[in-house]
Amino acid sequence: MKRFSIFWFLLVLPFGLMAFALADGGSLSEVQIYVVGFIASALVYALKFLSERFPQWTIKREWLTVLLYAISFGLSLMWSGFVLPTFEAFSDPLSFMAAVLGWASALLTLLAPSVAFATLIYNLFLKRVFDSAALKIPEKA
């Protein structure tokens, strides 16, 4: 059995905290699951059509994964909403950098639940699209 280290604990801790951030609205309703399934089916159909229409093009797993996560993130922002944090006032370059770093920190804090919700949607997409027999995606060489 591998030894437990503080490094692995600190690596896993943020993901566990993101799961608790989704506790109030982190589940998908029936309508949202239907929409995810519809989009996944449409995506499989479009990819199958493109692979049959243009056989010289190869669809790589990496690009498909990025596309699926981008769609998932867009749906997550659409369903959960997002408000940009305010930018603090500044008077000199030092206070400007403090305002920029504070704004970036607030932005990452506000994006964490949306990213976790997007991961949930992505897992549904992944199962539906990669398990589909319609796609012939070459394995990594």
N, C-alpha and C positions, 0 to 999 in steps of 0.2 A: 504494500500500500504506500502511496506517495505521501511525503511529509506535507503537513499543512504549513503554509508560510503566510506571513502578513501581506506579502506582495499579492498573492492570489485573492486574499480576502479584500484588499483594497481595489483589486481589479473587478471583482464581482459585485461589490457593494453598490456602485451607481446603478447597475441594472436592476438590482433588487429594489432600490428606492424608486426607480421609474415605474416599477410594477405597482407600488403603492400610490404613485401619483395618478394612476389610471383607475383607482378604486371607485371614484364617483361616476365617471362616465366612460370607462375604458372598455365597455363591452359593445358588441355590435348588435343592433336591433335586427329584426327579421328583414325589414326593408333594405337595410344596408347590406346584409348578407346577400340578398337577391341582386342588388346593384353590383356588388363585387363579382358575383357569379356571372352576371350578364356581361360585364366588361371583360372578364377573363375569357368567356366564350367568344366574344367578338374579337378579342386579341388573338386567340388561337386560330379562329377562322381567317383573320387578316394575315397572320404569319404563314398559314398553310397556303393561302392564295398567292402570297408573294413568293414563297419557295417553289410553287408549281409554275408560276408565270415567269419568274426569273431564276432558272436553275443555276446560273453562274454565280449567284449571290449565295454566300453561306452565312447563316445566322449563328453567331457565337454565343455561348452561354453567358459570357461576361457582359456583353451588350444587352442581352435579354434581361439579365438580372438588374442592371442599372435602369433599364426602361420600366421594369415592373416596380422597382422601389420608387422611381420618380412618380409613377401613377399613384402608388400607394400614399406617398407623401402629399400629393395634391388632394387626394380624397380625404386624407386625415385633416388637412388644413380647412377643407371645405366643410367637413362635418363638425369639427370641434371648435372652429373659429380661432382667430389669432389677432392680437392687438399689439402693435409695436410699442416698446417702452419709450418713455419720454427721455429726451436728451437734456442733461443738466446744463445750466448756464456756466460760462467760463469767462475768464478775463485775461489770461495769459497762456502761453504754450503749455506750461506745466499743468494748469487746471484743465486745459483742453484735453490733454492726454488722459488725465484722471477721469474726465467725463466720457471719453471714448471707451476706455476700459470698463467703466461702470455700465455704460450702455451695452457693450458686448456681453458682459456678465449677465445683465438682466435679460438680454435677448436669448442667450443660451438657456437660462432658467425657464423662460416662457416657452421655448421650443421643445424642451425635454418631453412633456406629455404628448405633444404632437408626433414626435419621432417614435415614441413607444407605441402610440396608436397606429402609426404607419407601419411599424414592424408587424403588428398583429394583422393588418390588412395584407401586407406583403406575404406573410405565411400562408394565407388563404390563396392568394394569387399563385404562389410557388407550387402549391399542391395541385392546383387546377391546371396550370399551364405546363409544368414540367412532366406531370404524370400523363399528359395527353399523348396518345399514340399518333396524333396528326403531325407532330413536329419531329423532324429528323435533325436533331442538333448534334454535331459531332462532339465527342468527349474531348477533354483536354489532352493534348498530346504530350 
